[in-house]
Amino acid sequence: MLGDENNNELFDLANFDAKKTALLVIDELGDPTGTPLEQTLLPAIENTARIAAAARRAVVPVIF
């Protein structure tokens, strides 16, 4: 089950139709390595990569 920042359950991962689902990544930032924003942005970018990898394993299209 996925939830929001308040742990409200929003989406049951056990019950979704991969053929009717896509992961849409909006406004993903580039590689912040070596920039002043690296410590702030890198965790979000790594999390997006983790979620995209999970979507691909589930044969869910990932759209950037």
Buried (B, 14 or more C-beta within 10 A) or exposed (E): EEEEEEEEEEEEEEEEEEEEEEBEEEEEEEEBEEEEEEEEBBEEBEEBEEBBEEBEEEEBEBEE
